[in-house]
Amino acid sequence: MSIAEEIIDESMEMLPEKHMESKQEERQDQTELCEWGYTEPECAWETDCGEMFSFEAGGTPKQHKYYYCPHCGRHLKTREMRK
């Protein structure tokens, strides 16, 4: 394999699609839900998959028509807000 081919192969591994696929595979578990809980101090939603998410205009995932977690791809469910 030439140096150029090696560089292309390495670059392909860093593409967002590959990253998202590997993240989804890592986070697959028994449940098909990713629960989100709102936290007042951070003004953000904590996800079961270990990420944080906030809406610029505020509001809930349902108000913004979010049905799937953009981080892990599982169905999104909100839990009671914490203060």
DABELNOR-V334831 format. One record per residue. N is the residue number from 0. OMEGA is omega as a letter, one per 20 degrees, with the letter a starting at -180 (NA if undefined). NEAR is the number of other C-alpha atoms within 8 Angstrom. D_LAST is the distance of its C-alpha to the last C-alpha in whole Angstrom. Layout:
n=[N	N]
omega=[OMEGA	OMEGA]
near=[NEAR	NEAR]
d_last=[D_LAST	D_LAST]
This chain:
n=[0	1	2	3	4	5	6	7	8	9	10	11	12	13	14	15	16	17	18	19	20	21	22	23	24	25	26	27	28	29	30	31	32	33	34	35	36	37	38	39	40	41	42	43	44	45	46	47	48	49	50	51	52	53	54	55	56	57	58	59	60	61	62	63	64	65	66	67	68	69	70	71	72	73	74	75	76	77	78	79	80	81	82]
omega=[r	r	r	r	r	r	r	r	r	r	r	r	a	r	a	a	r	a	a	r	a	r	r	r	a	a	r	r	a	a	r	a	r	a	r	r	a	r	a	a	a	a	a	r	r	a	r	a	r	a	r	a	r	r	a	a	a	r	a	r	a	r	a	r	r	a	r	r	r	a	a	r	a	r	a	r	r	r	a	a	r	r	NA]
near=[4	5	6	6	8	9	8	8	8	8	8	8	8	8	8	6	6	10	10	10	8	8	10	11	7	6	8	7	5	4	6	7	8	14	10	12	12	12	12	8	5	5	8	11	11	12	12	8	8	6	8	8	8	8	8	4	4	6	7	7	9	7	7	7	6	9	9	8	11	5	9	11	8	9	10	12	9	8	8	6	7	7	5]
d_last=[56	57	54	53	52	50	48	48	47	44	43	43	40	38	38	34	35	36	33	31	34	33	29	30	32	30	27	29	28	29	26	27	23	20	17	14	10	8	6	5	7	10	10	11	12	13	16	18	21	19	18	16	16	16	18	19	19	16	15	15	18	20	20	22	24	22	24	24	22	24	24	25	27	25	24	21	18	15	13	10	7	4	0]
